[in-house]
């Protein structure tokens, strides 16, 4: 099932399916690339940042950035 990274549930895992072109270089430095597995750790209230786990490390993303990353979520 596909969904935006910004709407994944806590502890949900998935593989990055696509990233908007103008965002790819920015998030690549965080280890987020097409094909990578991510796990949603937490979302901060009131449209704050989200925290994801990638390759055993935690990184935070603005909700507006996470909204532009499409995930293939594991069921």
Helices and strands as residue ranges (DSSP letters): E 2-4, G 5-7, E 13-19, G 21-23, H 24-28, E 37-43, E 50-54, E 57-61, H 63-66, E 69-73
